[in-house]
Amino acid sequence: MSKIVIALGGNALGNSANEQLTKAELAAKSIANLITAGHHVVIAHGNGPQVGKIRLAFEETSQTPEDTMPFPECTAMSQGYIGYHLQQAIDEELVARGLGDIPVVSMLTQVVVDPADPAFANPTKPIGGYYSEEEAKKLMTESDDVYVEDAGRGWRRVVPSPKPVDIYEKISLKTLVDAGQVVIACGGGGIPVIYEGTHYKGVDAVIDKDFAAAKMAALIDADVFIILTAVDHVFVNFGTPEQKALETTTVADMQKYIEEKQFAPGSMLPKVEAAMDFAESKAGRQAIIASLEQASEAVKGTSGTIVQM
């Protein structure tokens, strides 16, 4: 059977701790279906809504900008509590299926980025709460943070979104995976770190979770990389009479669709690009973009969009 890395969207886990518990149980059923079928599964997850709330909570209770929790620490907190919910839910589901001897573990994961990545000169990822223009400009004079107006809703801080280069814990990750454990890692794209002097240092950035998951899939030599999203397939000509679901396609064809601007930036485009990265990283690898509910069918080839060389 296959070694599979699943990238689970943060929005699929709800907007509150209680809602996340319920949705984690639903996700666990789809994940357990794959494990029951004999596949070895490793899970990455998003943290968009969750890390935003963590950051906002500290912003609202801090007396000065210096009191606000640094963003890498907020990502670490989100990895902890999302991993806790997923770990419990998957373990409970496996026990119910008589597979309680399969260990499930979540690990804090630092993902290495390049300080020379062009993304650091062009922060685009909004985080935290909304401010008036006056408040935002005051905050910018008090720090090096960048705030921009966000679709008429107010001003928000934006941070860079660099590409993942490596995973700091890759030896531990490989050891756990090779031991047959179900590992939850690279949560929220990982805690972004750069090498500085003799150590790694956290930086204020957001790594796209699909790119981080694709990097993890390549590092652990996965056979299949699945990006779970809200739709059963990737579409071209979306929302038009010519709309077409893609079933099996190639990296080359996907590149043509990107050049035609078929995929929305910040939505489907990074998922497609991450799928392409994994598919072309080694001969025989497949990436699949599918819905959570159809994960098992996607592995069988009866649902989802398969991207291959």
C-alpha positions in Angstrom: 0.0 0.0 0.0 1.0 3.7 -0.3 2.7 6.1 2.0 0.3 9.1 1.9 0.7 12.7 3.1 -2.6 14.6 3.7 -2.8 18.4 3.8 -6.0 19.3 5.8 -7.2 22.9 5.5 -7.5 25.0 8.6 -11.0 26.2 7.6 -12.1 22.5 7.5 -11.6 22.5 11.3 -14.1 25.2 12.1 -13.9 28.6 13.9 -14.0 27.6 17.5 -12.5 25.0 19.8 -15.8 23.2 20.2 -16.5 23.3 16.5 -13.0 22.1 15.8 -13.5 19.1 18.1 -16.5 18.0 16.1 -14.8 18.6 12.7 -11.7 16.8 13.8 -13.8 13.7 14.5 -15.2 13.9 10.9 -11.7 14.3 9.5 -10.5 11.4 11.6 -13.0 9.1 9.9 -11.7 9.9 6.4 -8.1 9.5 7.6 -8.9 6.2 9.4 -10.6 4.9 6.3 -7.2 5.2 4.5 -5.3 3.6 7.4 -7.9 0.8 7.6 -7.2 0.1 3.9 -3.5 -0.4 4.8 -2.1 3.0 3.8 0.5 4.7 6.0 -0.8 8.2 6.6 1.0 11.4 7.7 -1.1 14.6 8.2 -0.4 18.3 7.8 -3.0 20.9 8.6 -3.7 24.6 8.1 -4.3 27.0 10.9 -5.6 30.2 9.3 -8.7 30.9 11.5 -7.1 29.5 14.6 -3.8 31.4 14.5 -5.6 34.6 13.7 -7.7 34.2 16.9 -4.6 33.4 19.0 -2.8 36.5 17.6 -5.9 38.7 18.1 -6.4 37.5 21.7 -2.9 38.7 22.5 -3.3 42.0 20.6 -6.4 42.8 22.6 -4.9 42.0 26.0 -1.5 43.5 25.4 -0.7 47.0 26.9 2.1 47.7 24.4 3.3 46.3 21.0 6.2 44.7 22.9 3.7 42.6 25.0 2.1 41.0 21.9 3.0 37.4 21.5 5.5 36.9 18.5 3.9 35.3 15.5 6.2 32.2 15.5 5.0 31.4 19.0 1.3 31.9 17.9 1.9 29.3 15.2 3.5 26.9 17.7 0.4 27.3 20.0 -1.9 26.5 17.0 0.1 23.4 16.2 -0.3 22.3 19.8 -4.0 22.6 20.2 -5.0 21.6 16.6 -2.6 18.6 16.8 -4.1 17.7 20.2 -7.6 17.6 18.8 -6.6 15.6 15.7 -4.4 13.2 17.6 -7.3 12.4 20.0 -9.9 12.1 17.3 -7.7 9.8 15.1 -6.6 7.7 18.0 -10.2 7.2 19.1 -11.3 6.3 15.6 -8.5 3.7 15.3 -9.3 2.2 18.7 -13.0 1.8 17.6 -11.8 -0.1 14.5 -9.5 -2.4 16.4 -6.3 -0.6 15.4 -5.4 0.9 18.7 -1.9 -0.4 18.5 -1.0 2.2 15.8 0.5 5.2 17.6 -0.7 8.7 16.7 1.6 11.6 17.6 1.7 15.3 16.8 5.0 17.2 16.7 6.0 20.8 16.8 7.6 21.4 13.4 10.0 24.2 12.5 10.2 24.8 8.7 13.3 26.5 7.4 12.9 29.4 5.0 15.5 31.5 3.1 16.0 35.0 4.5 16.7 36.1 0.9 13.3 34.9 -0.3 11.7 37.7 -2.3 8.5 37.3 -0.1 10.3 39.1 2.7 10.4 42.3 0.7 6.7 42.0 -0.2 4.6 40.9 2.8 1.1 39.9 1.6 -0.4 37.5 4.2 -3.0 39.3 6.5 -3.0 38.3 10.2 -4.6 39.5 13.4 -7.3 42.1 13.9 -8.6 45.1 12.0 -7.5 48.7 12.9 -8.5 52.2 11.8 -6.0 53.9 9.4 -4.9 56.1 12.3 -4.3 53.2 14.6 -2.5 51.2 11.9 -0.2 54.1 11.1 0.6 54.6 14.7 1.5 50.9 15.1 3.7 51.2 12.0 5.7 54.1 13.6 6.2 52.0 16.8 7.5 48.9 15.0 8.7 47.5 11.7 5.4 45.9 11.0 3.5 46.6 7.8 -0.3 47.3 7.8 -2.5 47.6 4.7 -6.1 48.4 4.0 -8.1 45.1 3.7 -11.1 45.3 1.3 -12.8 48.2 3.1 -12.9 46.3 6.4 -10.1 48.2 8.0 -6.3 47.9 8.2 -4.5 44.7 9.0 -1.0 43.6 9.5 0.6 41.6 6.6 3.5 39.3 6.9 5.7 37.5 4.3 4.8 34.1 2.9 8.2 32.5 1.9 8.6 29.1 0.4 9.7 26.2 2.6 13.3 25.1 2.1 13.7 22.3 4.7 12.2 20.8 7.8 14.4 21.2 10.9 12.9 18.1 12.6 13.2 15.9 9.5 15.3 13.2 11.2 12.8 12.8 14.0 9.9 13.0 11.5 11.4 10.2 9.3 12.2 8.1 12.4 8.5 8.3 13.6 7.2 7.6 10.1 9.5 4.7 9.5 8.4 3.2 12.8 4.8 3.1 11.4 3.4 5.9 13.5 0.6 8.2 12.3 2.4 11.6 12.5 0.7 15.1 12.5 3.4 17.6 11.5 4.0 20.9 9.7 0.8 22.4 11.2 0.0 25.8 9.7 2.8 25.5 7.3 5.3 25.0 10.2 6.9 27.5 12.5 9.0 29.6 10.0 12.7 29.8 11.0 15.9 31.1 9.5 19.5 30.2 10.2 21.2 33.0 12.0 24.8 32.7 13.2 24.8 29.3 15.0 21.1 28.7 15.6 17.7 28.9 14.0 15.5 31.9 14.8 11.7 32.2 14.4 10.5 34.9 12.0 7.2 36.7 11.5 5.9 34.9 8.4 3.3 32.4 7.2 4.3 29.4 5.1 1.6 28.1 2.9 0.6 24.8 4.5 0.2 23.1 1.1 3.8 23.9 0.1 5.1 22.8 3.5 3.1 19.6 3.2 4.5 19.0 -0.3 8.0 19.5 1.1 7.3 17.1 3.9 5.9 14.5 1.5 9.1 14.7 -0.6 11.4 14.4 2.4 9.7 11.3 3.8 9.5 9.8 0.3 5.7 9.6 0.2 4.0 7.9 -2.8 0.9 10.2 -2.8 0.3 13.7 -1.6 -3.4 14.6 -1.1 -4.6 18.2 -0.6 -8.1 18.1 0.9 -10.3 21.1 0.1 -13.9 22.0 -0.3 -14.4 20.6 -3.8 -14.2 17.2 -5.3 -12.1 18.3 -8.3 -10.1 21.2 -9.7 -12.0 23.0 -12.4 -11.0 25.0 -15.4 -13.3 27.8 -16.8 -14.8 27.8 -13.3 -18.3 29.4 -13.1 -18.8 29.5 -16.8 -20.9 27.3 -19.2 -17.5 25.8 -20.3 -16.6 24.7 -16.7 -14.8 21.4 -16.7 -13.6 19.1 -13.9 -10.0 17.9 -14.2 -9.7 14.2 -13.4 -6.1 13.0 -14.4 -3.8 15.7 -15.7 -0.1 16.4 -16.0 2.3 19.0 -14.6 2.8 20.4 -18.1 -1.0 20.8 -18.6 -1.4 22.4 -15.2 1.4 24.9 -16.1 -0.6 25.9 -19.2 -3.7 26.4 -17.1 -1.7 28.6 -14.8 -0.5 30.7 -17.7 -4.2 31.1 -18.7 -4.9 32.3 -15.1 -7.4 29.5 -14.6 -6.8 29.3 -10.8 -7.5 32.0 -8.3 -4.4 33.3 -6.4 -4.7 32.7 -2.7 -7.2 30.0 -3.3 -6.8 27.2 -5.8 -3.5 28.4 -7.3 -1.2 27.5 -4.4 -2.8 24.1 -4.1 -2.2 23.4 -7.8 1.4 24.7 -7.5 2.1 22.5 -4.4 0.6 19.5 -6.2 2.9 20.2 -9.2 6.0 20.5 -6.9 5.4 17.1 -5.4 4.5 15.4 -8.7 7.7 16.5 -10.4 9.9 15.9 -7.4 10.4 12.2 -8.3 9.3 9.8 -11.0 6.1 7.9 -10.1 4.8 10.4 -7.5 1.2 11.5 -7.6 -0.6 14.5 -6.1 -4.3 14.6 -5.7 -6.6 17.5 -4.9 -10.0 16.3 -3.6 -12.6 16.9 -0.9 -12.3 15.5 2.6 -15.4 13.3 2.2 -13.9 11.7 -1.0 -10.4 11.1 0.3 -10.6 7.3 0.1 -12.2 7.4 -3.4 -9.5 9.8 -4.5 -6.8 7.3 -3.6 -8.6 4.7 -5.6 -8.7 7.1 -8.6 -12.5 7.5 -8.6 -12.6 11.1 -7.3 -10.4 14.2 -7.2 -7.9 15.7 -9.6 -4.7 13.6 -10.0 -1.6 15.5 -11.0 1.4 13.5 -12.3 4.4 13.8 -14.7 
